[in-house]
Amino acid sequence: MLSEPFLTTRPEDGRDVPLLCWRADRPLYAITSAPLGGGIGVRHWVVNATVPMTYHRDDPADHLAGLARQLDLDGPGVGLLTGVDVAEVVARADGGVRVWATVGLGTPVQAAAPATPAAVEPVGTVNIVALVPVRLGDAALVNAVATATEAKTQAIVELGLPATGTPTDAVTVLCPTDGPVDSYGGPRSRWGAPLARAVHAAVLAGGAHEVVPWSDRLRLEESPGSVLFTRSAIPGSAADR
């Protein structure tokens, strides 16, 4: 239904900037909070694009649509943005559910934190893409997003961070457009339970090591005399493939 993501780059400001792309061999039904393709509907592809930490474009959907055209992607799709190098994607599977996550926890926050006068500058994003192998009803899709978010938060707490996520996290859940409709997506439902376990495992693995934003790492690599420390590979990460 949905391909494994392939890693490529696009030229921007004289740099080769990484992005991931998933292609569907047939249309999928999706719910997503992504900048491009947000809401519920039929989607044909997913893109998760790295951007520099100086990213301040006010047209992210148009930007992502342009990247999709560069990749010759047809039909409506989902576009995500992150400061993380998307080559560090973590994949996990459980009970037929597949999950991919890019995990940046540079700005861990509590969702119900007190209001502050200054806007938070987001320097971390957790992007979750999940594929459930059966058709979920609309209510089940909404519940699946809640389930994935709860599992993400569980992992973040287990990582020792007093946070529920970051200000810019996004979740995408995809499923077939046809077949018997399953009405439930909660954490103890037939498909919500493996979704929760897979998301939890992916975020826990992705957050178990320090993630340097792509643009910060690039600056360090290009600075004369700088020392860039490499991390040990995390099972299931791009470093293992």
KEPATI-140831 format. One record per residue (C-alpha): residue in three letters; x negated, y, z. Coordinates in steps of 0.05 Angstrom, whole numbers, padded with zeros to 5 digits, always signed. Layout:
ALAXYZ/...
END
This chain:
MET+00000+00000+00000/LEU-00053+00050+00021/SER-00125+00044+00000/GLU-00183+00047+00047/PRO-00207+00119+00047/PHE-00263+00136-00001/LEU-00314+00189+00017/THR-00332+00242-00033/THR-00353+00315-00034/ARG-00331+00380-00066/PRO-00374+00441-00081/GLU-00360+00502-00038/ASP-00405+00562-00026/GLY-00464+00524-00054/ARG-00454+00464-00008/ASP-00429+00394-00020/VAL-00373+00390+00031/PRO-00346+00321+00049/LEU-00274+00298+00044/LEU-00237+00232+00051/CYS-00182+00209+00005/TRP-00131+00153+00011/ARG-00090+00133-00050/ALA-00024+00095-00047/ASP-00011+00043-00100/ARG+00063+00060-00093/PRO+00100+00117-00060/LEU+00102+00116+00016/TYR+00150+00148+00066/ALA+00114+00193+00114/ILE+00120+00239+00173/THR+00064+00288+00184/SER+00045+00353+00219/ALA-00009+00367+00166/PRO-00019+00436+00135/LEU-00001+00407+00067/GLY+00058+00360+00059/GLY+00083+00371+00130/GLY+00151+00342+00150/ILE+00185+00278+00128/GLY+00186+00252+00057/VAL+00155+00211+00002/ARG+00079+00219-00005/HIS+00029+00189-00054/TRP-00039+00205-00022/VAL-00075+00233+00038/VAL-00136+00279+00040/ASN-00176+00296+00102/ALA-00224+00352+00086/THR-00283+00377+00126/VAL-00288+00453+00132/PRO-00340+00497+00165/MET-00327+00524+00235/THR-00323+00593+00204/TYR-00260+00572+00165/HIS-00209+00627+00169/ARG-00168+00620+00105/ASP-00095+00638+00114/ASP-00074+00592+00057/PRO-00095+00522+00079/ALA-00039+00488+00041/ASP-00060+00522-00024/HIS-00132+00505-00010/LEU-00115+00432+00001/ALA-00071+00430-00060/GLY-00131+00455-00100/LEU-00174+00399-00072/ALA-00121+00349-00092/ARG-00122+00375-00163/GLN-00197+00368-00165/LEU-00188+00295-00147/ASP-00133+00285-00200/LEU-00082+00266-00147/ASP-00011+00265-00173/GLY+00053+00277-00137/PRO+00065+00302-00066/GLY+00013+00284-00013/VAL-00015+00300+00055/GLY-00073+00347+00067/LEU-00112+00353+00132/LEU-00169+00397+00154/THR-00223+00387+00207/GLY-00291+00415+00228/VAL-00315+00343+00237/ASP-00356+00308+00184/VAL-00302+00262+00157/ALA-00355+00210+00142/GLU-00350+00194+00216/VAL-00279+00167+00208/VAL-00262+00109+00255/ALA-00216+00054+00230/ARG-00177+00006+00274/ALA-00121-00045+00262/ASP-00073-00081+00307/GLY-00015-00127+00290/GLY-00010-00104+00218/VAL-00016-00030+00235/ARG-00077+00007+00207/VAL-00104+00072+00236/TRP-00159+00120+00216/ALA-00182+00177+00260/THR-00232+00234+00256/VAL-00245+00256+00327/GLY-00270+00325+00346/LEU-00261+00344+00419/GLY-00299+00409+00420/THR-00239+00447+00449/PRO-00201+00399+00495/VAL-00139+00433+00523/GLN-00079+00416+00566/ALA-00016+00424+00525/ALA+00020+00462+00581/ALA-00039+00505+00601/PRO-00022+00575+00626/ALA-00017+00628+00572/THR-00080+00668+00559/PRO-00085+00737+00527/ALA-00140+00716+00479/ALA-00128+00665+00424/VAL-00167+00600+00429/GLU-00217+00590+00373/PRO-00207+00517+00354/VAL-00273+00481+00348/GLY-00246+00410+00351/THR-00192+00371+00316/VAL-00166+00300+00323/ASN-00134+00278+00257/ILE-00097+00211+00258/VAL-00072+00174+00196/ALA-00032+00111+00209/LEU+00001+00060+00164/VAL+00058+00017+00190/PRO+00075-00042+00143/VAL+00151-00037+00148/ARG+00202+00017+00133/LEU+00215+00061+00194/GLY+00278+00102+00201/ASP+00271+00177+00210/ALA+00282+00174+00285/ALA+00231+00117+00290/LEU+00181+00159+00251/VAL+00190+00217+00300/ASN+00182+00168+00358/ALA+00119+00139+00324/VAL+00087+00208+00324/ALA+00102+00214+00399/THR+00074+00145+00410/ALA+00010+00160+00372/THR+00002+00226+00410/GLU+00012+00191+00477/ALA-00041+00139+00458/LYS-00089+00194+00436/THR-00080+00229+00502/GLN-00091+00164+00540/ALA-00157+00156+00505/ILE-00178+00228+00518/VAL-00163+00220+00592/GLU-00203+00155+00594/LEU-00261+00193+00562/GLY-00262+00236+00624/LEU-00233+00300+00593/PRO-00178+00337+00631/ALA-00140+00348+00567/THR-00082+00324+00524/GLY-00115+00340+00457/THR-00141+00401+00419/PRO-00103+00461+00391/THR-00107+00436+00320/ASP-00093+00361+00323/ALA-00050+00329+00269/VAL-00015+00262+00261/THR+00008+00227+00198/VAL+00048+00162+00199/LEU+00063+00127+00133/CYS+00106+00067+00117/PRO+00140+00034+00056/THR+00199+00069+00023/ASP+00240+00006+00018/GLY+00257-00057+00057/PRO+00297-00068+00121/VAL+00295-00006+00165/ASP+00266-00012+00235/SER+00298+00037+00282/TYR+00246+00041+00337/GLY+00176+00070+00343/GLY+00166+00076+00418/PRO+00105+00047+00454/ARG+00141-00017+00473/SER+00174-00028+00406/ARG+00154-00081+00354/TRP+00113-00031+00313/GLY+00102+00025+00363/ALA+00062-00020+00409/PRO+00008-00040+00358/LEU+00008+00032+00333/ALA-00008+00056+00403/ARG-00063+00005+00413/ALA-00096+00021+00347/VAL-00094+00096+00357/HIS-00120+00089+00428/ALA-00178+00046+00404/ALA-00196+00093+00346/VAL-00195+00156+00388/LEU-00233+00122+00445/ALA-00287+00099+00397/GLY-00291+00165+00360/GLY-00295+00206+00424/ALA-00346+00161+00458/HIS-00405+00201+00430/GLU-00418+00275+00419/VAL-00391+00298+00352/VAL-00428+00358+00324/PRO-00386+00399+00276/TRP-00408+00389+00204/SER-00428+00462+00194/ASP-00467+00464+00259/ARG-00505+00401+00240/LEU-00519+00429+00171/ARG-00547+00492+00202/LEU-00592+00452+00248/GLU-00616+00409+00190/GLU-00634+00470+00150/SER-00667+00509+00206/PRO-00744+00504+00203/GLY-00771+00468+00263/SER-00703+00446+00289/VAL-00694+00378+00319/LEU-00630+00340+00305/PHE-00617+00280+00348/THR-00581+00222+00317/ARG-00529+00182+00354/SER-00522+00107+00361/ALA-00472+00077+00314/ILE-00402+00066+00340/PRO-00369+00001+00317/GLY-00319+00017+00262/SER-00350+00084+00245/ALA-00378+00105+00179/ALA-00448+00093+00206/ASP-00433+00018+00208/ARG-00411+00013+00136/
END
